[in-house]
Amino acid sequence: MLVVFQMFRHGDRSPITNIPTDIYTTKDSWPQGPGQLSTIGEENHLRNGKFFKARYTDPNSETYLGLNPDYKRVEVDVRSTDMERTLMSAESFLAGFFPPPDNNLTSP
């Protein structure tokens, strides 16, 4: 493998501003705050991480790239803008691709 670029947009998020006719305008509707990654967004990126891990690290996969299934700093470079929702999207994806050793994923 030489290089793979995976580009993602942030996951599902809460609205940045309220629409006057929107019924979901209370803090209870969007506990993360305006413009933040939602629980659905975190779960989607976690699922994507697991999906791509299977594609790229399983020798029986047609898309096997020889990537080590365990995190190796020299093999992976992750970039994100400095927005909380994009950082959380990257973190959720990586938690699916490289789960913590004790598999202790915090729930979103």
Residue pairs with C-beta under 8 A, 6 or more apart in sequence:
1 65
1 66
1 67
4 56
4 65
4 67
6 52
8 45
8 48
8 89
8 90
8 93
9 89
10 37
10 41
10 83
10 85
10 86
10 88
10 89
11 37
11 38
11 40
11 41
11 42
11 44
11 45
11 85
11 88
11 89
11 92
12 37
12 38
12 40
12 41
12 44
13 35
13 36
13 37
13 38
13 41
13 85
14 29
14 30
14 32
14 33
14 34
14 35
14 36
14 38
15 22
15 30
15 34
15 35
16 34
16 35
17 34
18 25
24 30
30 36
30 38
32 38
35 85
36 84
36 85
36 88
37 84
37 85
37 88
37 89
37 92
39 108
41 85
41 88
41 89
41 92
42 88
42 89
42 92
42 108
43 92
43 108
44 92
45 89
45 90
45 92
45 93
45 96
46 92
46 93
46 95
46 96
46 105
46 108
47 96
48 93
48 96
49 92
49 93
49 94
49 95
49 96
49 97
49 98
50 96
50 97
51 96
52 97
53 69
53 96
53 97
53 98
54 61
55 61
55 63
55 64
56 63
56 64
56 65
56 67
57 64
57 65
57 67
57 68
57 69
58 64
67 75
68 75
70 98
71 98
76 98
78 90
78 94
80 86
80 87
80 89
80 90
92 108
95 105
99 105
